[in-house]
Amino acid sequence: MRTIDWVDGAVEIIDQTALPDSLDVLRLTTVDELVDAIRRLAVRGAPALGVAGAFGVALAARQFAGDPGALAEGVHRVETARPTAVNLARGARRAAARLPGGFEAVLAEARAVRDEEIAASAAMAARGADLVVELCGERPRMLTHCNTGGLAAVTGGTALGVVTELHRRGHLASVVASETRPLLQGARLTAWELGRAGVDFRVAVDGAGPFLMARGEVDAVIVGADRICANGDTVNKIGTYAHALGAHRAGVPFIVVAPESTIDPDTPDGAAVEIEDRAAGEVVAGLPAANPAFDVTPHDLITAIVTDRRTIRPPASTA
């Protein structure tokens, strides 16, 4: 199944808030419905958000045809539904550039964004699997964080796409899926995808990752990204930075896998990125809480960044 697609005049998404208990498909026909789905994480993951942004502009073009003011506002709402992942705004702007050609031109561009992300997943899986075997040998034990499989893309995925490609080749020993507090994308979504793929895995609490590395139970850490800055600093789900520090201390590779569409050459470094803060209620009921959705891993903690086109080894620039 595709995580997100245009089907019979609507955007269809897998509702990631319902997994793993229920596999529900939502049909979104308005900008309001799409923006709500993005904000409540029914659709999430940088590549999938890029596609959502593009299809969201298609919804706006149809919904607000003949009303330029409402159309501009609808496009803006899609583009800014979440601030941190660069793909969302980039997908929306790319589709919006085709608005002078009308709805069909916008939809064609949105479908092109979708198709490019599908192709990028396949390319990253092959390139990343080759790199992991080069760095770690034939049967690595991997640790991953958050969810970076097909659910975060359209099909295939980023970091988890590499993991499943290693499994397909017979070159994977096992996986530790970090649970990813507070919304448990690892324990809910990654575990669901690994189970469906037949991969041997364990779920670990977020704080256990660095200790498992120190104890010699992890050969490499592999994660996705929501934005990669010009200097290689990488923004990803909160908890990623701690795993990078653990990997550095343990001397194991720390690999980022993301499509070229996630690289933002206009953002010089991680300090320039707006980090989304989410509601305290996601963490604990009735108490104040700090709840940043993302953190920044400095480029000097990253062994390699794998995209669909190249492998970057920081401190080399991503430009």
Backbone bond lengths (Angstrom), bond angles and torsions (degrees), N, CA, C in turn:
res aa  C-N    CA-C-N  psi(-1)  N-CA   C-N-CA  omega(-1)  CA-C   N-CA-C  phi
1 M - - - 1.464 - - 1.524 110.30 -
2 R 1.330 115.66 150.35 1.456 120.58 173.01 1.525 109.70 -90.90
3 T 1.308 116.03 137.67 1.460 121.00 179.05 1.517 111.51 -61.74
4 I 1.328 115.88 -37.89 1.459 121.83 -177.77 1.522 108.15 -146.28
5 D 1.343 115.90 141.18 1.463 119.96 178.34 1.525 108.83 -163.07
6 W 1.327 114.33 166.14 1.470 121.32 172.89 1.521 106.98 -98.93
7 V 1.335 117.00 119.17 1.454 121.64 -175.00 1.530 109.04 -134.14
8 D 1.324 116.75 117.18 1.465 122.12 174.06 1.528 112.43 49.95
9 G 1.331 115.73 47.07 1.451 120.25 172.51 1.507 116.12 85.53
10 A 1.323 118.43 11.27 1.466 121.50 179.72 1.518 109.62 -143.03
11 V 1.324 115.21 160.52 1.459 120.78 171.56 1.524 107.78 -87.45
12 E 1.316 116.31 122.53 1.463 120.44 176.21 1.529 109.09 -107.00
13 I 1.327 116.18 132.49 1.463 121.76 178.92 1.528 109.77 -131.65
14 I 1.319 115.19 150.72 1.460 120.19 165.32 1.516 107.37 -75.86
15 D 1.313 117.75 126.76 1.469 122.32 179.99 1.530 108.74 -76.73
16 Q 1.321 116.26 101.55 1.458 119.85 -174.98 1.523 113.15 -74.15
17 T 1.334 116.96 -12.98 1.466 118.83 175.98 1.520 111.80 -75.38
18 A 1.333 117.32 -18.86 1.465 120.73 -178.33 1.522 113.10 -88.85
19 L 1.323 117.08 -19.38 1.469 121.06 -178.99 1.526 110.99 -74.99
20 P 1.318 118.18 150.01 1.460 128.58 3.44 1.531 114.56 -90.75
21 D 1.328 116.89 3.32 1.460 119.57 -174.69 1.522 112.80 -70.29
22 S 1.346 116.11 -33.24 1.450 119.39 -174.12 1.523 109.08 -148.58
23 L 1.329 116.67 136.83 1.460 122.28 176.62 1.524 107.55 -98.36
24 D 1.328 116.63 94.65 1.458 122.77 -175.21 1.527 110.06 -109.31
25 V 1.303 117.00 138.92 1.458 122.90 175.37 1.524 108.13 -109.21
26 L 1.331 116.39 126.33 1.459 122.33 178.90 1.518 109.83 -103.12
27 R 1.333 116.62 139.15 1.471 122.42 173.13 1.520 108.27 -103.65
28 L 1.321 115.97 122.10 1.454 122.32 -176.83 1.526 107.98 -112.71
29 T 1.319 116.36 123.11 1.463 120.28 -174.51 1.520 113.10 -117.42
30 T 1.327 118.30 -5.59 1.468 121.82 -179.15 1.517 110.18 -132.34
31 V 1.326 114.54 161.23 1.466 120.50 175.86 1.521 110.45 -60.56
32 D 1.327 117.54 -42.18 1.469 120.52 179.50 1.527 110.89 -56.67
33 E 1.319 116.59 -45.16 1.468 120.09 -178.36 1.525 111.21 -64.87
34 L 1.316 117.09 -40.82 1.454 119.83 -179.71 1.525 111.44 -68.03
35 V 1.318 117.24 -45.72 1.472 120.47 179.48 1.525 110.48 -60.41
36 D 1.318 116.74 -42.02 1.466 119.77 177.22 1.524 111.30 -61.42
37 A 1.326 117.32 -42.32 1.467 120.80 179.64 1.524 111.28 -62.83
38 I 1.338 116.55 -38.21 1.456 120.32 178.46 1.528 110.34 -67.20
39 R 1.310 116.87 -46.93 1.470 120.58 -174.70 1.522 112.81 -68.15
40 R 1.316 117.35 -32.98 1.465 118.72 -179.75 1.524 112.38 -94.23
41 L 1.331 116.80 8.96 1.462 124.47 173.12 1.521 113.59 69.13
42 A 1.330 116.16 24.82 1.463 118.59 171.10 1.520 109.89 -66.35
43 V 1.333 116.76 -31.98 1.452 122.64 168.17 1.522 106.59 -124.19
44 R 1.337 117.17 132.69 1.458 120.96 -174.60 1.525 107.90 -156.97
45 G 1.330 115.35 172.98 1.450 121.03 -174.41 1.517 109.34 96.84
46 A 1.332 117.06 131.46 1.463 120.74 -171.10 1.536 113.69 -54.62
47 P 1.342 119.91 -50.90 1.474 117.67 -179.62 1.531 112.93 -62.39
48 A 1.331 117.10 -42.32 1.466 119.75 179.02 1.518 111.18 -63.59
49 L 1.333 117.45 -35.87 1.456 120.22 178.40 1.527 111.47 -68.15
50 G 1.329 117.12 -34.00 1.453 118.73 174.79 1.516 111.84 -61.02
51 V 1.320 116.04 -42.58 1.465 120.73 177.42 1.525 110.12 -67.37
52 A 1.327 116.89 -40.25 1.467 120.51 177.67 1.523 110.98 -60.97
53 G 1.336 116.89 -40.68 1.456 119.42 177.93 1.513 111.85 -61.19
54 A 1.325 116.62 -44.11 1.465 120.10 -179.50 1.527 111.30 -66.37
55 F 1.321 117.57 -46.01 1.459 119.79 178.69 1.533 111.37 -67.55
56 G 1.329 116.53 -29.74 1.460 119.44 176.79 1.518 112.26 -63.17
57 V 1.330 116.88 -37.52 1.458 120.01 176.43 1.527 110.31 -67.06
58 A 1.332 116.90 -35.67 1.467 119.59 175.25 1.531 110.72 -62.21
59 L 1.331 116.92 -42.55 1.464 119.46 175.85 1.525 110.75 -59.80
60 A 1.336 116.06 -43.67 1.461 120.24 -179.04 1.523 110.82 -63.94
61 A 1.341 116.78 -40.78 1.464 120.30 -179.15 1.520 111.57 -61.81
62 R 1.315 116.57 -35.89 1.462 119.75 179.09 1.528 111.21 -79.86
63 Q 1.328 116.48 -43.71 1.458 120.98 -174.93 1.521 112.04 -67.40
64 F 1.333 117.29 -36.79 1.468 121.05 -173.14 1.529 112.17 -113.11
65 A 1.321 116.71 25.81 1.463 120.26 177.00 1.526 110.11 -56.05
66 G 1.339 117.21 130.86 1.452 121.45 179.42 1.514 114.61 87.00
67 D 1.340 117.99 -1.21 1.471 121.64 179.27 1.527 108.11 -128.81
68 P 1.334 118.03 85.50 1.476 120.71 -174.06 1.528 113.94 -57.63
69 G 1.329 117.32 -37.36 1.457 119.71 -179.78 1.517 112.40 -65.04
70 A 1.320 116.17 -46.86 1.462 120.52 179.06 1.516 110.58 -66.32
71 L 1.335 117.56 -35.75 1.460 120.54 178.41 1.517 110.46 -64.34
72 A 1.317 117.95 -45.78 1.464 121.02 179.44 1.525 111.04 -61.38
73 E 1.329 115.74 -41.14 1.463 119.41 178.82 1.527 111.11 -66.40
74 G 1.336 117.26 -40.49 1.453 120.69 178.60 1.510 111.92 -62.95
75 V 1.330 117.20 -43.30 1.470 120.79 177.94 1.521 109.92 -62.34
76 H 1.328 117.21 -42.58 1.471 120.79 179.58 1.520 111.28 -61.87
77 R 1.324 116.69 -40.36 1.465 120.04 -179.73 1.523 111.27 -64.85
78 V 1.304 117.33 -40.03 1.461 120.44 176.83 1.519 110.10 -64.08
79 E 1.330 116.33 -48.53 1.462 122.22 -175.23 1.516 112.44 -60.92
80 T 1.331 117.77 -31.99 1.466 121.99 -173.60 1.526 113.03 -108.99
81 A 1.319 117.76 15.12 1.465 119.86 -176.44 1.521 112.50 -58.77
82 R 1.341 116.86 -35.45 1.463 122.30 170.66 1.525 106.89 -137.98
83 P 1.351 118.69 142.77 1.458 119.66 -168.10 1.520 117.26 -93.08
84 T 1.322 120.29 -18.70 1.459 120.07 -164.57 1.525 113.54 -91.42
85 A 1.313 118.28 -47.37 1.465 121.16 -177.26 1.528 109.65 -71.41
86 V 1.319 116.17 123.40 1.457 120.61 -175.69 1.527 111.89 -69.62
87 N 1.328 118.14 -26.73 1.464 121.23 -174.61 1.519 112.93 -61.17
88 L 1.330 117.78 -36.95 1.460 120.87 -176.96 1.526 110.32 -59.66
89 A 1.319 116.96 -54.72 1.460 120.39 -179.40 1.522 111.00 -64.81
90 R 1.321 117.32 -38.72 1.464 120.51 -178.06 1.531 110.51 -64.88
91 G 1.335 117.85 -43.41 1.461 120.69 178.40 1.514 111.77 -63.79
92 A 1.350 115.86 -41.67 1.461 119.60 179.43 1.523 111.33 -64.59
93 R 1.332 116.92 -43.95 1.466 119.71 -178.59 1.524 111.57 -66.65
94 R 1.294 115.53 -36.58 1.466 119.15 -179.55 1.535 110.05 -63.98
95 A 1.328 117.27 -45.46 1.466 119.97 178.15 1.527 111.04 -68.04
96 A 1.338 116.32 -37.55 1.464 120.13 -178.28 1.532 111.64 -64.12
97 A 1.324 116.72 -28.23 1.461 119.61 178.68 1.521 111.81 -63.83
98 R 1.328 117.44 -17.25 1.465 121.68 -179.18 1.531 112.09 -97.47
99 L 1.327 117.91 4.25 1.461 120.44 -178.40 1.525 113.75 -58.23
100 P 1.329 120.17 -35.88 1.476 118.12 177.87 1.522 113.47 -58.89
101 G 1.331 117.30 -23.78 1.456 120.50 179.09 1.509 114.44 -85.36
102 G 1.344 117.30 -2.73 1.454 120.84 178.41 1.517 113.57 92.52
103 F 1.316 115.05 177.52 1.461 122.56 -174.07 1.521 112.83 -55.90
104 E 1.341 117.89 -46.43 1.457 119.91 -175.54 1.532 111.35 -63.63
105 A 1.315 117.37 -35.52 1.461 120.57 177.39 1.523 110.83 -66.86
106 V 1.321 116.58 -40.66 1.460 121.00 178.30 1.528 110.34 -64.17
107 L 1.323 116.23 -45.49 1.460 120.00 -179.38 1.525 111.15 -63.36
108 A 1.326 117.34 -39.29 1.464 120.40 178.39 1.530 110.72 -62.36
109 E 1.328 117.31 -39.59 1.464 120.54 178.73 1.524 110.64 -68.38
110 A 1.328 116.82 -39.98 1.464 120.14 178.06 1.525 110.94 -62.70
111 R 1.312 116.64 -41.04 1.463 119.46 176.73 1.522 111.42 -65.15
112 A 1.326 117.33 -33.45 1.463 120.34 176.75 1.528 110.21 -65.63
113 V 1.342 117.48 -40.21 1.469 120.87 175.80 1.527 109.80 -59.07
114 R 1.325 116.25 -46.05 1.476 121.07 177.91 1.520 111.40 -58.11
115 D 1.305 117.28 -48.99 1.462 121.00 -176.32 1.523 111.61 -65.65
116 E 1.322 117.31 -36.02 1.461 120.56 178.19 1.524 111.17 -66.71
117 E 1.335 117.44 -36.59 1.465 119.74 178.02 1.528 110.63 -68.49
118 I 1.325 117.80 -36.84 1.469 120.17 176.89 1.528 110.01 -62.38
119 A 1.326 116.62 -46.41 1.462 120.37 178.63 1.521 111.40 -64.16
120 A 1.332 116.85 -38.55 1.465 120.25 -179.87 1.523 110.91 -62.95
121 S 1.323 118.30 -38.87 1.464 120.98 179.29 1.524 111.23 -59.70
122 A 1.331 116.61 -44.69 1.462 120.15 179.75 1.520 111.15 -63.74
123 A 1.335 117.04 -41.92 1.463 120.23 -179.18 1.517 111.53 -66.93
124 M 1.340 117.56 -41.53 1.469 120.93 179.11 1.514 111.43 -64.43
125 A 1.325 117.10 -39.19 1.460 120.40 -179.64 1.512 110.72 -59.63
126 A 1.322 117.34 -46.86 1.466 120.88 -178.68 1.519 111.48 -67.59
127 R 1.332 117.27 -47.70 1.457 121.02 -177.97 1.533 110.95 -64.87
128 G 1.323 115.76 -43.14 1.459 119.70 -178.73 1.515 112.80 -66.96
129 A 1.331 117.22 -40.28 1.469 120.16 178.80 1.520 110.49 -63.12
130 D 1.318 117.11 -41.31 1.471 120.19 177.51 1.530 110.58 -59.85
131 L 1.336 116.62 -42.74 1.466 120.39 -178.47 1.522 111.38 -66.08
132 V 1.337 117.23 -43.41 1.464 119.99 -178.94 1.524 110.68 -60.96
133 V 1.322 117.42 -43.99 1.464 120.04 178.26 1.532 110.59 -63.36
134 E 1.317 116.67 -39.33 1.472 120.42 177.12 1.524 111.61 -60.26
135 L 1.344 116.44 -42.15 1.460 120.67 -175.01 1.521 113.47 -83.76
136 C 1.349 116.34 -31.47 1.464 119.87 -167.66 1.524 114.81 -122.34
137 G 1.318 118.25 -7.96 1.452 119.67 -176.96 1.514 112.22 91.93
138 E 1.320 115.20 -171.43 1.467 122.18 -166.89 1.528 115.15 -77.09
139 R 1.338 118.69 -24.29 1.467 119.59 -172.78 1.525 110.69 -134.72
140 P 1.332 117.52 65.65 1.460 119.33 -176.28 1.530 112.96 -74.25
141 R 1.318 113.66 152.81 1.464 122.59 170.25 1.525 106.14 -102.56
142 M 1.331 116.37 120.41 1.460 122.00 -170.69 1.526 111.16 -108.67
143 L 1.319 115.54 151.37 1.468 121.57 168.72 1.512 107.89 -123.10
144 T 1.324 116.16 133.95 1.459 120.86 178.09 1.519 109.91 -130.61
145 H 1.319 115.13 161.62 1.464 121.22 -173.99 1.517 109.20 -131.21
146 C 1.320 116.67 146.11 1.465 124.12 -178.02 1.530 109.06 61.23
147 N 1.318 117.26 -153.53 1.463 120.83 178.98 1.509 109.43 -124.71
148 T 1.336 115.80 125.19 1.465 121.00 -175.71 1.524 111.02 -133.98
149 G 1.323 116.83 24.67 1.458 120.62 178.98 1.517 111.62 -91.51
150 G 1.319 115.92 -155.92 1.449 120.99 -179.58 1.514 113.11 -57.94
151 L 1.317 117.72 -29.58 1.455 121.19 179.15 1.523 111.81 -63.61
152 A 1.324 117.16 -30.08 1.465 121.43 -179.05 1.520 112.24 -89.23
153 A 1.318 116.71 -6.74 1.453 121.15 -179.12 1.532 107.70 -123.06
154 V 1.294 118.50 -131.76 1.466 122.88 170.29 1.520 107.80 -114.41
155 T 1.315 115.11 -51.20 1.464 123.08 167.20 1.523 106.34 -141.82
156 G 1.319 117.20 162.90 1.466 121.16 172.79 1.502 114.44 80.71
157 G 1.332 116.88 -75.27 1.449 120.50 179.32 1.514 113.07 107.53
158 T 1.337 115.09 -173.10 1.458 122.24 -178.96 1.526 109.06 -107.66
159 A 1.323 117.61 -97.07 1.466 119.78 -178.45 1.529 111.85 -61.94
160 L 1.322 117.43 -42.84 1.462 119.23 -179.80 1.523 111.33 -71.12
161 G 1.319 116.72 -25.02 1.459 119.66 172.36 1.522 111.54 -62.55
162 V 1.344 116.84 -37.50 1.465 120.95 175.37 1.521 110.12 -65.33
163 V 1.327 116.59 -43.45 1.467 120.68 179.98 1.522 110.75 -60.08
164 T 1.322 117.18 -46.94 1.459 118.96 -178.05 1.534 111.50 -70.00
165 E 1.334 117.47 -28.92 1.466 119.92 174.85 1.525 110.46 -68.04
166 L 1.327 117.48 -40.50 1.468 119.99 174.75 1.527 110.25 -60.28
167 H 1.320 116.60 -42.19 1.467 120.68 178.12 1.523 110.30 -62.54
168 R 1.315 117.64 -42.75 1.460 121.48 179.83 1.522 111.57 -61.25
169 R 1.319 115.56 -36.19 1.462 120.42 -179.71 1.528 112.87 -80.53
170 G 1.339 117.50 -7.58 1.459 120.41 -175.58 1.508 112.83 78.87
171 H 1.340 117.77 22.87 1.458 122.88 -175.90 1.517 112.43 -116.05
172 L 1.315 117.65 35.05 1.461 120.77 -179.54 1.520 108.96 -133.77
173 A 1.336 116.34 130.76 1.464 119.75 175.99 1.524 110.77 -85.34
174 S 1.349 116.57 -55.41 1.460 119.97 -176.39 1.518 109.35 -168.19
175 V 1.337 115.22 171.23 1.464 121.98 -178.47 1.519 109.29 -134.52
176 V 1.328 115.70 138.11 1.454 122.05 165.56 1.522 107.00 -102.16
177 A 1.317 117.20 122.42 1.463 122.68 177.18 1.522 107.94 -101.22
178 S 1.314 116.10 110.19 1.459 119.95 177.30 1.525 109.19 -67.34
179 E 1.316 117.27 134.30 1.472 120.47 -169.16 1.532 113.37 -62.64
180 T 1.332 117.52 -33.21 1.465 123.82 175.45 1.528 112.45 70.91
181 R 1.304 114.66 73.25 1.454 121.18 173.22 1.520 110.82 -67.26
182 P 1.355 118.47 152.28 1.461 126.23 3.02 1.533 114.54 -93.93
183 L 1.333 118.84 -8.80 1.467 120.04 -173.27 1.521 113.17 -101.50
184 L 1.333 116.72 2.88 1.476 122.45 168.41 1.530 113.19 60.26
185 Q 1.335 116.23 42.19 1.468 118.21 177.17 1.524 111.78 -62.45
186 G 1.339 116.86 -29.91 1.460 119.59 176.77 1.513 112.08 -73.14
187 A 1.327 116.10 -49.37 1.456 120.45 -177.06 1.528 112.35 -70.53
188 R 1.330 117.62 -31.02 1.464 120.76 -179.30 1.532 112.22 -90.17
189 L 1.345 115.88 -53.91 1.456 120.49 -168.47 1.524 112.76 -91.08
190 T 1.338 116.75 -49.78 1.464 119.11 -179.79 1.522 110.72 -64.02
191 A 1.324 117.58 -43.72 1.462 120.00 178.28 1.531 110.78 -60.55
192 W 1.319 116.77 -39.66 1.470 121.03 178.02 1.522 110.61 -61.96
193 E 1.327 116.83 -45.76 1.465 119.83 -179.06 1.527 111.60 -68.46
194 L 1.331 117.68 -41.60 1.463 119.99 178.99 1.525 110.90 -64.00
195 G 1.324 116.44 -40.04 1.462 119.29 178.35 1.513 112.10 -63.02
196 R 1.318 117.41 -41.11 1.466 121.21 178.74 1.525 111.54 -66.16
197 A 1.348 116.13 -29.42 1.467 120.32 -179.58 1.529 112.76 -86.19
198 G 1.329 117.47 -6.53 1.456 120.78 179.76 1.513 113.97 76.58
199 V 1.345 117.25 25.25 1.464 122.07 -178.34 1.531 109.65 -88.64
200 D 1.331 116.38 137.05 1.461 121.95 175.54 1.528 108.77 -72.20
201 F 1.335 117.49 119.49 1.461 119.52 -176.86 1.520 111.35 -145.52
202 R 1.335 113.94 161.22 1.457 123.35 169.50 1.519 107.91 -130.31
203 V 1.329 117.16 146.17 1.460 122.40 171.60 1.524 108.05 -95.02
204 A 1.329 116.45 135.73 1.457 121.48 177.62 1.526 109.55 -128.11
205 V 1.330 117.25 146.83 1.457 119.90 173.49 1.529 108.53 -62.11
206 D 1.324 116.59 152.60 1.460 120.26 -174.07 1.524 112.76 -54.43
207 G 1.337 115.92 -43.54 1.458 119.83 -175.74 1.508 114.31 -69.42
208 A 1.336 118.12 -12.87 1.465 120.48 -178.89 1.522 112.55 -79.46
209 G 1.339 117.22 -21.34 1.452 120.17 -173.33 1.516 114.42 -54.48
210 P 1.340 119.06 -54.96 1.465 119.25 -179.57 1.521 113.35 -59.61
211 F 1.330 118.14 -34.42 1.456 119.70 179.21 1.523 111.29 -71.34
212 L 1.332 117.53 -38.02 1.462 119.64 175.70 1.532 110.71 -62.03
213 M 1.324 116.96 -36.81 1.468 119.95 174.46 1.518 111.08 -64.08
214 A 1.324 116.63 -45.71 1.463 120.82 -179.46 1.517 111.48 -62.80
215 R 1.324 116.34 -29.81 1.467 121.03 -178.40 1.525 111.95 -85.24
216 G 1.331 116.84 1.29 1.454 120.69 176.04 1.510 114.97 80.82
217 E 1.351 117.64 24.14 1.458 121.02 -177.27 1.524 113.22 -101.47
218 V 1.328 117.20 2.72 1.464 122.05 -178.83 1.517 108.45 -133.57
219 D 1.324 116.59 131.41 1.467 121.06 179.31 1.525 112.66 -97.26
220 A 1.317 117.69 -22.06 1.467 120.95 178.25 1.523 108.91 -163.21
221 V 1.333 115.40 149.34 1.458 122.99 173.06 1.522 107.45 -106.72
222 I 1.331 116.39 134.07 1.464 120.38 -178.98 1.523 108.67 -133.76
223 V 1.318 116.83 125.27 1.462 122.22 -174.52 1.521 109.84 -135.74
224 G 1.309 116.05 167.48 1.453 121.95 173.39 1.517 110.85 -95.41
225 A 1.322 116.52 -161.09 1.458 121.40 179.54 1.515 109.56 -156.74
226 D 1.327 115.36 146.65 1.454 121.23 173.55 1.521 111.99 -100.88
227 R 1.323 116.52 -21.37 1.464 121.81 172.54 1.520 107.94 -161.49
228 I 1.324 116.16 134.70 1.458 121.62 174.70 1.514 107.34 -116.30
229 C 1.315 116.56 123.04 1.458 121.65 -174.30 1.527 110.93 -82.66
230 A 1.333 115.41 170.70 1.463 120.93 -175.59 1.520 112.09 -59.84
231 N 1.348 117.35 -32.66 1.470 119.82 -178.48 1.526 112.99 -90.31
232 G 1.329 117.69 2.57 1.460 121.76 -179.94 1.512 115.06 96.92
233 D 1.341 118.37 -9.17 1.470 119.31 172.98 1.527 108.55 -55.91
234 T 1.318 116.09 140.15 1.465 120.08 -172.29 1.523 111.06 -124.86
235 V 1.318 115.31 128.12 1.459 122.57 176.94 1.523 107.79 -97.64
236 N 1.335 115.73 126.28 1.463 119.98 179.12 1.525 108.51 -149.68
237 K 1.315 115.68 179.51 1.459 121.72 -176.38 1.521 111.27 -52.42
238 I 1.322 116.09 140.81 1.465 121.74 179.11 1.530 110.46 -51.81
239 G 1.311 116.14 134.23 1.463 122.17 -175.11 1.517 112.57 108.20
240 T 1.332 116.76 -17.73 1.463 120.22 179.94 1.520 111.31 -64.25
241 Y 1.321 117.06 -42.99 1.466 121.78 -178.39 1.524 111.21 -57.64
242 A 1.337 117.17 -42.26 1.469 120.49 179.10 1.529 110.93 -61.93
243 H 1.319 117.05 -40.37 1.467 119.96 177.46 1.529 111.12 -65.65
244 A 1.342 116.50 -36.68 1.466 119.48 178.07 1.519 110.80 -65.03
245 L 1.324 116.75 -41.42 1.461 119.90 177.18 1.527 110.94 -63.48
246 G 1.331 116.19 -42.19 1.459 119.81 177.81 1.512 112.29 -62.54
247 A 1.327 116.72 -41.77 1.464 120.39 179.49 1.524 110.93 -64.96
248 H 1.333 116.40 -40.66 1.463 120.30 179.31 1.529 110.62 -61.71
249 R 1.315 116.07 -45.10 1.461 120.60 -179.59 1.522 111.51 -65.36
250 A 1.347 116.45 -38.65 1.464 120.69 -177.38 1.532 112.28 -82.66
251 G 1.316 117.15 -11.97 1.457 120.29 179.86 1.517 113.90 74.65
252 V 1.354 116.46 32.65 1.467 119.36 177.22 1.520 108.79 -110.64
253 P 1.328 118.30 150.74 1.467 120.77 -178.81 1.523 112.38 -62.21
254 F 1.322 114.67 142.51 1.459 122.54 174.69 1.525 106.82 -119.66
255 I 1.338 116.52 111.01 1.462 122.36 -169.63 1.531 109.39 -116.33
256 V 1.318 115.74 130.35 1.467 122.88 174.94 1.528 108.41 -104.40
257 V 1.327 116.46 132.35 1.471 121.35 178.73 1.526 108.18 -123.54
258 A 1.317 115.68 121.69 1.463 120.20 -178.68 1.520 108.81 -160.36
259 P 1.331 117.79 150.39 1.471 119.58 178.76 1.523 111.19 -70.95
260 E 1.323 115.27 162.22 1.460 120.46 176.82 1.524 111.20 -56.08
261 S 1.324 117.47 -28.23 1.466 121.01 -179.21 1.523 112.94 -65.37
262 T 1.334 117.37 -14.38 1.460 121.47 179.42 1.532 111.89 -90.36
263 I 1.314 117.57 -12.99 1.464 121.48 178.16 1.525 109.25 -79.27
264 D 1.326 115.41 129.55 1.461 121.55 -176.92 1.530 109.48 -119.52
265 P 1.327 117.88 89.21 1.459 120.02 -178.21 1.521 113.74 -66.09
266 D 1.335 117.64 -14.24 1.457 120.70 179.15 1.528 112.89 -83.00
267 T 1.327 117.31 -9.50 1.459 121.57 176.78 1.525 108.17 -104.94
268 P 1.324 118.65 112.91 1.468 119.97 -171.36 1.519 114.49 -66.01
269 D 1.340 117.33 -38.59 1.465 120.30 -176.64 1.520 109.39 -159.85
270 G 1.328 115.39 176.36 1.452 120.22 -174.94 1.507 114.70 -63.38
271 A 1.337 117.30 -27.24 1.461 120.36 -179.48 1.517 112.18 -65.41
272 A 1.324 117.50 -19.38 1.461 121.64 -177.55 1.523 113.46 -90.24
273 V 1.327 117.99 0.28 1.466 121.65 -175.76 1.524 110.72 -92.92
274 E 1.320 116.43 133.10 1.468 120.61 172.61 1.529 108.55 -75.84
275 I 1.323 116.32 117.67 1.464 121.81 -179.72 1.525 109.01 -93.31
276 E 1.309 115.89 124.30 1.465 121.81 -179.49 1.526 110.44 -68.87
277 D 1.316 116.30 127.83 1.462 122.26 171.17 1.519 107.98 -104.91
278 R 1.330 115.68 129.31 1.451 120.33 -176.91 1.525 110.45 -106.82
279 A 1.321 116.15 174.15 1.460 122.23 -171.28 1.524 111.97 -65.11
280 A 1.335 115.45 144.99 1.458 121.20 178.80 1.522 111.96 -61.63
281 G 1.337 117.07 -28.53 1.460 120.68 -177.93 1.510 113.91 -63.52
282 E 1.333 118.15 -19.01 1.461 120.02 174.60 1.516 111.86 -68.76
283 V 1.339 116.18 -23.45 1.465 120.85 -174.44 1.527 111.31 -98.30
284 V 1.325 116.21 -48.30 1.465 120.64 -175.05 1.522 108.54 -157.40
285 A 1.307 116.74 145.45 1.461 120.87 -178.20 1.519 110.66 -86.62
286 G 1.317 116.52 132.10 1.451 121.73 170.37 1.513 116.00 78.13
287 L 1.314 118.23 7.77 1.464 121.06 179.73 1.518 109.42 -130.34
288 P 1.337 116.98 152.18 1.471 118.04 173.84 1.522 110.21 -68.89
289 A 1.327 116.99 148.70 1.464 120.59 -177.86 1.514 109.86 -150.27
290 A 1.321 115.57 145.47 1.466 121.66 168.35 1.526 106.93 -88.85
291 N 1.325 116.95 125.50 1.468 120.02 -174.44 1.529 111.64 -138.94
292 P 1.350 117.95 62.21 1.467 118.29 172.77 1.523 109.60 -67.77
293 A 1.327 116.63 135.87 1.464 120.26 -177.98 1.523 111.91 -79.21
294 F 1.331 117.46 -21.12 1.457 122.01 -174.15 1.525 110.37 -137.71
295 D 1.329 115.70 164.09 1.450 120.92 168.96 1.528 108.51 -136.52
296 V 1.327 116.27 176.62 1.465 121.90 -177.24 1.519 109.19 -117.53
297 T 1.325 116.75 124.84 1.456 122.21 173.40 1.532 108.38 -98.11
298 P 1.335 118.02 117.44 1.466 119.56 -179.85 1.522 111.32 -62.24
299 H 1.320 115.80 148.71 1.460 120.55 -173.83 1.514 113.15 -61.57
300 D 1.351 117.18 -26.71 1.462 118.23 -176.89 1.526 113.12 -75.72
301 L 1.340 117.46 -3.78 1.464 120.88 174.08 1.525 111.83 -98.39
302 I 1.326 117.31 -1.10 1.468 121.90 -173.54 1.526 109.57 -102.63
303 T 1.326 115.72 125.81 1.466 120.60 178.32 1.515 111.16 -72.90
304 A 1.337 116.53 -45.71 1.461 120.89 -178.19 1.521 109.71 -158.47
305 I 1.338 115.17 149.17 1.455 123.21 171.07 1.530 106.80 -113.31
306 V 1.317 115.92 120.55 1.458 121.57 -178.92 1.517 108.53 -105.27
307 T 1.329 116.79 123.99 1.462 121.26 173.76 1.520 108.73 -116.19
308 D 1.308 115.63 -176.83 1.462 119.62 177.76 1.521 112.10 -72.81
309 R 1.329 118.25 -11.72 1.453 120.98 -176.81 1.524 114.69 -115.98
310 R 1.332 117.69 -22.70 1.463 119.11 -170.66 1.523 110.83 -161.37
311 T 1.341 114.25 169.34 1.459 122.19 171.34 1.513 107.22 -118.63
312 I 1.342 115.37 122.96 1.468 122.37 -177.85 1.526 107.16 -107.32
313 R 1.301 116.35 132.65 1.463 120.44 177.79 1.525 108.08 -115.82
314 P 1.361 116.87 98.96 1.462 119.44 -179.65 1.530 110.25 -55.22
315 P 1.350 118.47 146.51 1.474 125.97 19.43 1.516 116.14 -88.04
316 A 1.329 119.69 17.24 1.464 119.86 176.09 1.529 110.20 -59.24
317 S 1.305 117.32 140.15 1.452 122.26 178.40 1.525 110.03 -65.60
318 T 1.339 115.63 150.93 1.463 120.25 175.72 1.526 111.87 -84.39
319 A 1.312 117.43 -10.40 1.461 120.93 -175.69 1.517 111.75 -66.58
